[in-house]
Amino acid sequence: MAAKTPRECALAALERCRRDGAWSESALDSAIKAAQLDARDAALCTSLCATVLQNTALCDFYIGCYSSTPVAKLEPKILDILRLSVAQLALMDKIPPHAAVSEGVALAKRHNARASGLVNAVLRRVAENRAALPEVPGIGTAEYLSVKYSHPLWLCERLCAERGYEFTEGFLAANNRPAPIVAQVNTIKTDAASLCDIWRDEGVDFEPDAAPDSFRIRPHGSPARLRSFSDGLFYVQDSAARLAVLAASPNPGVRVLDACAAPGGKSFAAAIAMRGQGSILSCDIHEKKLRRIVDGAERLGLAHMISTRAMDARGPGAELSGAFDLTIADVPCSGIGVIRKKPEIRFKKEAELERLPQIQLDILRGLASTVRPGGTLLYSTCTVLKNENEGTVETFLAENSGFEKLYERTLFPHTDGTDGFFICTLRKKA
């Protein structure tokens, strides 16, 4: 059997995301490996899938403008094919329109020949009007933002209420742009200038990012293929997460508990900030995730100070009471701040997220006992929703007078160039 085309692979990945709720990264990886796509075709497949996931509501709007059958009544796989093809016509200017139309019709014929006529008609109309497609109605409303930037209406309404319309539009637009690959320099093994020289030799483009000793890099292929990566000279982590750790000022020699640590980025950031001196206990509720922390620590030369343990952060053992100068609580959250990396997060239902503030609060309650008097409790999330961030902190402080807030900040991709992220440091009173 001939290898599948990039469009067929993208369609297979989109179907898995829709039907099974699979993460797009996993679905794409499986489809690309099964088809044995080369690097160029794999990049096209990835771009096609990402463009559809980032613009699903907008594609559906355009389809609805030209389809004789309402979008809600289209067969799911035919709708997948239409979305894939309309995304190429309306949003990807490097793909010839005739190729997008013909490939879309061919996909429809292979799946359901009877629907190929409708697919052909819709795609030809979109192609004919691609220079002047219909405008999304209702500009200035949350409904407009929801369709234009393909985010759920509930999220657009909430962000408009919390942050204002223009700010929300900037955030949503940033979510539909590619996220950079950010490398943090491992200053235990090297320094920024030396690593930059190595990257030049490896053919890596780079530029400084938001955190100290951090760079946006553009390698050819995966960063993990670089010798500088395997030598442990850097690790990949968005600058927001690194800035969160730096806000807690972990000094050399302190004891740190990273309570929700996997895959280990904050533990690594803390160890490097501590100059390799001190100890870090990195925990996760899922024991199988600890292997990534161990492997990363060994690669970076930090294994001497990082140990791991499976633990539910809501109930740390009594032996950990008052044992740490810094406890890091990077809690489970809605992930709204990393939609640009995981576009399918936007499809979460509001009801799915209702329990999160209670879980976050339970984690803070559980970890409060692990901080020594005068020590720091760092609370962080990769969301920008106030009920999970400021709201959780305020509830915790209202019932824990022994803590005081030292620092609080929310980062956004369109204003700070980082993931959407919340950082709050709390001090346990002596």
MARLOMI-305171 format. One record per residue (C-alpha): x, y, z. Coordinates in nm, 2 decimals, m for minus. Example, Ala and Ser with C-alpha at 12.3 -4.5 7.8 and 13.67 -1.06 7.14 Angstrom:
2
NODE/1.23/m0.45/0.78
NODE/1.37/m0.11/0.71
END
This chain:
430
NODE/0.00/0.00/0.00
NODE/0.13/0.34/m0.09
NODE/0.22/0.58/0.19
NODE/m0.05/0.82/0.29
NODE/m0.03/1.18/0.19
NODE/0.01/1.46/0.44
NODE/m0.36/1.55/0.40
NODE/m0.47/1.20/0.47
NODE/m0.25/1.19/0.78
NODE/m0.38/1.52/0.90
NODE/m0.74/1.40/0.84
NODE/m0.67/1.08/1.04
NODE/m0.53/1.29/1.33
NODE/m0.82/1.53/1.32
NODE/m1.06/1.24/1.33
NODE/m0.89/1.09/1.64
NODE/m0.90/1.43/1.81
NODE/m1.27/1.46/1.74
NODE/m1.38/1.10/1.80
NODE/m1.15/0.99/2.08
NODE/m1.05/1.31/2.24
NODE/m0.69/1.24/2.16
NODE/m0.42/1.51/2.21
NODE/m0.32/1.64/1.87
NODE/0.05/1.59/1.93
NODE/0.00/1.22/2.00
NODE/m0.24/1.17/1.71
NODE/m0.01/1.35/1.47
NODE/0.29/1.15/1.58
NODE/0.11/0.82/1.53
NODE/m0.02/0.92/1.19
NODE/0.32/1.05/1.07
NODE/0.50/0.74/1.19
NODE/0.25/0.50/1.03
NODE/0.27/0.68/0.70
NODE/0.65/0.71/0.72
NODE/0.63/1.08/0.60
NODE/0.96/1.25/0.53
NODE/1.04/1.57/0.72
NODE/0.88/1.81/0.46
NODE/0.56/1.62/0.44
NODE/0.55/1.57/0.82
NODE/0.58/1.95/0.86
NODE/0.29/2.00/0.61
NODE/0.07/1.75/0.80
NODE/0.14/1.92/1.13
NODE/0.07/2.26/0.99
NODE/m0.26/2.14/0.83
NODE/m0.38/1.98/1.16
NODE/m0.28/2.28/1.37
NODE/m0.45/2.53/1.14
NODE/m0.78/2.34/1.15
NODE/m0.77/2.30/1.53
NODE/m0.69/2.67/1.58
NODE/m0.96/2.78/1.34
NODE/m1.24/2.53/1.37
NODE/m1.52/2.77/1.44
NODE/m1.41/3.01/1.16
NODE/m1.39/2.72/0.91
NODE/m1.74/2.61/1.01
NODE/m1.86/2.97/0.96
NODE/m1.72/2.98/0.60
NODE/m1.86/2.63/0.53
NODE/m2.20/2.74/0.65
NODE/m2.20/3.04/0.42
NODE/m2.17/2.81/0.11
NODE/m2.31/2.47/0.21
NODE/m2.66/2.37/0.11
NODE/m2.66/2.14/0.42
NODE/m2.63/2.30/0.76
NODE/m2.30/2.24/0.93
NODE/m2.46/2.06/1.22
NODE/m2.61/1.81/0.99
NODE/m2.30/1.72/0.79
NODE/m2.15/1.38/0.84
NODE/m1.86/1.42/1.09
NODE/m1.59/1.29/0.86
NODE/m1.71/1.50/0.56
NODE/m1.71/1.80/0.79
NODE/m1.35/1.71/0.89
NODE/m1.26/1.70/0.51
NODE/m1.43/2.04/0.45
NODE/m1.25/2.20/0.75
NODE/m0.92/2.06/0.63
NODE/m0.97/2.20/0.28
NODE/m1.13/2.53/0.38
NODE/m0.84/2.59/0.62
NODE/m0.60/2.56/0.32
NODE/m0.81/2.79/0.10
NODE/m0.88/3.06/0.36
NODE/m0.59/3.05/0.60
NODE/m0.28/2.90/0.43
NODE/m0.17/3.12/0.14
NODE/0.12/2.89/0.02
NODE/m0.11/2.61/m0.09
NODE/m0.25/2.65/m0.45
NODE/m0.63/2.67/m0.44
NODE/m0.67/2.41/m0.71
NODE/m0.47/2.16/m0.50
NODE/m0.68/2.22/m0.19
NODE/m1.00/2.17/m0.39
NODE/m0.90/1.86/m0.58
NODE/m0.74/1.69/m0.28
NODE/m1.05/1.77/m0.07
NODE/m1.28/1.62/m0.33
NODE/m1.05/1.31/m0.37
NODE/m1.07/1.26/0.01
NODE/m1.44/1.28/0.00
NODE/m1.47/1.03/m0.29
NODE/m1.26/0.78/m0.10
NODE/m1.48/0.81/0.21
NODE/m1.83/0.88/0.07
NODE/m1.86/0.93/m0.30
NODE/m2.22/1.06/m0.27
NODE/m2.09/1.36/m0.06
NODE/m1.82/1.45/m0.30
NODE/m2.05/1.68/m0.50
NODE/m2.13/1.89/m0.20
NODE/m1.77/1.90/m0.10
NODE/m1.67/2.01/m0.45
NODE/m1.94/2.28/m0.46
NODE/m1.85/2.43/m0.12
NODE/m1.48/2.43/m0.19
NODE/m1.51/2.59/m0.53
NODE/m1.73/2.87/m0.38
NODE/m1.47/2.93/m0.11
NODE/m1.19/2.93/m0.37
NODE/m1.37/3.17/m0.59
NODE/m1.43/3.41/m0.29
NODE/m1.11/3.36/m0.10
NODE/m1.00/3.72/m0.15
NODE/m1.32/3.85/m0.01
NODE/m1.48/3.59/0.22
NODE/m1.78/3.69/0.43
NODE/m1.71/3.89/0.75
NODE/m1.79/3.74/1.08
NODE/m2.09/3.93/1.22
NODE/m2.11/4.10/1.56
NODE/m1.78/4.27/1.59
NODE/m1.73/4.41/1.94
NODE/m1.91/4.11/2.10
NODE/m1.79/3.79/2.27
NODE/m1.98/3.60/2.00
NODE/m1.77/3.76/1.73
NODE/m1.45/3.67/1.91
NODE/m1.57/3.31/1.96
NODE/m1.61/3.26/1.59
NODE/m1.32/3.48/1.46
NODE/m1.06/3.31/1.68
NODE/m1.24/2.98/1.74
NODE/m1.25/2.98/2.12
NODE/m1.56/2.87/2.32
NODE/m1.81/3.14/2.38
NODE/m1.80/3.08/2.76
NODE/m1.43/3.15/2.76
NODE/m1.46/3.47/2.55
NODE/m1.74/3.60/2.77
NODE/m1.55/3.53/3.09
NODE/m1.22/3.69/2.96
NODE/m1.41/3.99/2.83
NODE/m1.56/4.04/3.18
NODE/m1.23/3.99/3.35
NODE/m0.98/4.16/3.12
NODE/m1.18/4.37/2.87
NODE/m1.26/4.32/2.50
NODE/m0.94/4.45/2.34
NODE/m0.72/4.26/2.58
NODE/m0.91/3.94/2.52
NODE/m0.89/3.98/2.14
NODE/m0.51/4.01/2.17
NODE/m0.49/3.70/2.39
NODE/m0.71/3.49/2.16
NODE/m0.52/3.60/1.85
NODE/m0.19/3.50/2.01
NODE/m0.33/3.16/2.09
NODE/m0.36/3.10/1.72
NODE/0.00/3.17/1.64
NODE/0.28/2.91/1.67
NODE/0.45/2.89/2.01
NODE/0.83/2.93/2.01
NODE/1.07/2.66/2.13
NODE/1.24/2.81/2.43
NODE/1.57/2.68/2.56
NODE/1.69/2.74/2.92
NODE/2.07/2.74/2.95
NODE/2.21/2.49/3.20
NODE/2.46/2.72/3.38
NODE/2.58/2.43/3.59
NODE/2.75/2.30/3.28
NODE/2.80/2.60/3.05
NODE/2.72/2.97/3.01
NODE/2.50/3.15/2.76
NODE/2.78/3.28/2.54
NODE/2.95/2.94/2.51
NODE/2.62/2.77/2.43
NODE/2.54/3.03/2.16
NODE/2.87/2.95/1.99
NODE/2.78/2.58/2.00
NODE/2.44/2.65/1.85
NODE/2.60/2.85/1.56
NODE/2.81/2.54/1.48
NODE/2.50/2.32/1.50
NODE/2.31/2.55/1.26
NODE/2.06/2.67/1.52
NODE/1.90/3.02/1.49
NODE/1.84/3.18/1.83
NODE/1.74/3.50/2.00
NODE/1.70/3.60/2.37
NODE/1.37/3.53/2.54
NODE/1.19/3.67/2.85
NODE/1.38/3.50/3.13
NODE/1.76/3.53/3.20
NODE/1.97/3.28/3.01
NODE/1.68/3.18/2.80
NODE/1.66/3.18/2.42
NODE/1.40/3.11/2.15
NODE/1.56/2.86/1.92
NODE/1.49/2.73/1.57
NODE/1.67/2.40/1.52
NODE/1.63/2.19/1.21
NODE/1.41/1.91/1.35
NODE/1.36/1.83/1.72
NODE/1.59/2.00/1.98
NODE/1.65/1.65/2.13
NODE/1.85/1.57/1.82
NODE/2.12/1.83/1.90
NODE/2.44/1.73/2.06
NODE/2.41/2.03/2.29
NODE/2.09/1.88/2.42
NODE/2.22/1.53/2.47
NODE/2.52/1.68/2.65
NODE/2.28/1.85/2.89
NODE/2.37/2.21/2.81
NODE/2.01/2.32/2.79
NODE/1.65/2.20/2.85
NODE/1.33/2.31/2.69
NODE/1.09/2.51/2.91
NODE/0.88/2.82/2.85
NODE/1.02/3.13/3.02
NODE/0.70/3.18/3.22
NODE/0.77/2.86/3.42
NODE/1.13/2.96/3.48
NODE/1.02/3.31/3.59
NODE/0.79/3.15/3.84
NODE/1.07/2.96/4.00
NODE/1.30/3.27/4.00
NODE/1.02/3.47/4.17
NODE/1.06/3.23/4.47
NODE/1.44/3.30/4.49
NODE/1.57/2.95/4.56
NODE/1.92/3.02/4.69
NODE/2.22/2.77/4.71
NODE/2.19/2.52/4.99
NODE/1.81/2.54/5.05
NODE/1.57/2.24/5.06
NODE/1.29/2.24/4.80
NODE/0.98/2.04/4.75
NODE/0.84/2.04/4.40
NODE/0.51/1.88/4.47
NODE/0.35/1.85/4.12
NODE/0.68/1.82/3.94
NODE/0.65/1.61/3.62
NODE/0.80/1.64/3.37
NODE/1.06/1.83/3.59
NODE/1.11/2.17/3.44
NODE/1.06/2.36/3.76
NODE/1.29/2.12/3.95
NODE/1.56/2.18/3.70
NODE/1.51/2.56/3.71
NODE/1.54/2.55/4.09
NODE/1.85/2.33/4.09
NODE/2.02/2.56/3.84
NODE/1.93/2.87/4.04
NODE/2.07/2.70/4.35
NODE/2.40/2.65/4.16
NODE/2.38/2.28/4.21
NODE/2.39/2.31/4.59
NODE/2.10/2.19/4.81
NODE/1.83/1.93/4.77
NODE/1.51/1.90/4.58
NODE/1.24/1.64/4.63
NODE/1.04/1.61/4.31
NODE/0.70/1.45/4.34
NODE/0.41/1.35/4.12
NODE/0.09/1.16/4.19
NODE/0.16/0.93/3.90
NODE/0.47/0.72/3.97
NODE/0.53/0.64/3.60
NODE/0.59/1.01/3.53
NODE/0.88/1.03/3.76
NODE/1.11/0.85/3.51
NODE/1.12/1.17/3.29
NODE/1.24/1.37/3.59
NODE/1.51/1.12/3.67
NODE/1.63/1.10/3.31
NODE/1.63/1.48/3.28
NODE/1.82/1.53/3.60
NODE/2.09/1.28/3.49
NODE/2.13/1.45/3.15
NODE/2.16/1.79/3.30
NODE/2.41/1.68/3.57
NODE/2.16/1.75/3.85
NODE/2.10/1.39/3.98
NODE/2.31/1.46/4.29
NODE/2.05/1.70/4.43
NODE/1.71/1.58/4.28
NODE/1.53/1.28/4.43
NODE/1.18/1.16/4.34
NODE/0.88/1.02/4.51
NODE/0.52/0.94/4.42
NODE/0.29/1.16/4.63
NODE/m0.06/1.31/4.63
NODE/0.01/1.68/4.70
NODE/m0.32/1.70/4.89
NODE/m0.18/1.47/5.16
NODE/0.20/1.49/5.21
NODE/0.34/1.26/5.48
NODE/0.39/1.39/5.83
NODE/0.76/1.34/5.79
NODE/0.76/1.64/5.55
NODE/0.61/1.88/5.79
NODE/0.82/2.20/5.81
NODE/1.10/2.04/5.62
NODE/1.13/2.28/5.32
NODE/1.26/2.63/5.26
NODE/1.06/2.64/4.94
NODE/0.76/2.44/4.83
NODE/0.65/2.46/4.47
NODE/0.28/2.40/4.39
NODE/0.24/2.41/4.02
NODE/m0.11/2.27/4.03
NODE/m0.34/2.10/3.78
NODE/m0.54/2.36/3.60
NODE/m0.75/2.43/3.29
NODE/m0.44/2.50/3.08
NODE/m0.61/2.81/2.91
NODE/m0.27/2.98/2.91
NODE/m0.11/2.71/2.68
NODE/m0.37/2.68/2.41
NODE/m0.12/2.79/2.15
NODE/0.08/2.47/2.23
NODE/m0.22/2.25/2.29
NODE/m0.50/2.38/2.07
NODE/m0.75/2.12/2.17
NODE/m0.77/2.27/2.52
NODE/m1.01/2.52/2.37
NODE/m1.27/2.25/2.32
NODE/m1.30/2.18/2.69
NODE/m1.65/2.23/2.83
NODE/m1.69/2.48/3.11
NODE/m1.84/2.22/3.33
NODE/m1.52/2.01/3.31
NODE/m1.33/2.28/3.48
NODE/m1.56/2.35/3.78
NODE/m1.39/2.12/4.02
NODE/m1.04/2.26/3.96
NODE/m1.04/2.55/4.21
NODE/m1.13/2.30/4.49
NODE/m0.85/2.06/4.38
NODE/m0.61/2.35/4.37
NODE/m0.72/2.47/4.72
NODE/m0.68/2.12/4.86
NODE/m0.33/2.11/4.73
NODE/m0.24/2.44/4.89
NODE/m0.39/2.33/5.21
NODE/m0.19/2.00/5.20
NODE/0.14/2.16/5.12
NODE/0.11/2.45/5.37
NODE/0.24/2.22/5.64
NODE/0.56/2.14/5.45
NODE/0.69/2.49/5.45
NODE/0.92/2.59/5.74
NODE/0.85/2.92/5.93
NODE/0.99/3.20/5.72
NODE/0.98/2.97/5.41
NODE/0.81/3.03/5.08
NODE/0.51/2.86/4.91
NODE/0.51/2.91/4.54
NODE/0.16/2.88/4.37
NODE/0.16/2.87/3.99
NODE/m0.07/2.76/3.71
NODE/m0.07/2.77/3.33
NODE/m0.41/2.93/3.31
NODE/m0.53/3.30/3.31
NODE/m0.87/3.25/3.47
NODE/m0.91/3.44/3.79
NODE/m1.11/3.18/3.98
NODE/m0.82/2.94/3.94
NODE/m0.55/3.20/4.02
NODE/m0.63/3.50/4.24
NODE/m0.95/3.34/4.36
NODE/m0.78/3.02/4.49
NODE/m0.50/3.23/4.66
NODE/m0.75/3.46/4.83
NODE/m0.95/3.17/4.96
NODE/m0.64/3.00/5.09
NODE/m0.52/3.32/5.26
NODE/m0.86/3.38/5.42
NODE/m0.83/3.05/5.61
NODE/m0.45/3.06/5.66
NODE/m0.35/3.37/5.85
NODE/m0.01/3.22/5.90
NODE/0.08/3.31/5.53
NODE/0.12/3.64/5.36
NODE/0.13/3.72/4.99
NODE/0.47/3.86/4.87
NODE/0.43/3.87/4.49
NODE/0.16/3.81/4.23
NODE/0.17/3.83/3.85
NODE/m0.02/3.70/3.55
NODE/0.17/3.66/3.22
NODE/0.01/3.66/2.88
NODE/0.14/3.55/2.54
NODE/0.05/3.87/2.36
NODE/0.19/4.11/2.62
NODE/0.48/3.91/2.77
NODE/0.57/3.68/2.49
NODE/0.54/3.37/2.72
NODE/0.28/3.11/2.79
NODE/m0.02/3.24/2.98
NODE/0.09/3.18/3.34
NODE/0.01/3.28/3.70
NODE/0.27/3.33/3.97
NODE/0.22/3.39/4.34
NODE/0.47/3.36/4.62
NODE/0.34/3.33/4.98
NODE/0.56/3.35/5.29
NODE/0.50/3.14/5.60
NODE/0.52/3.38/5.89
NODE/0.78/3.30/6.15
END
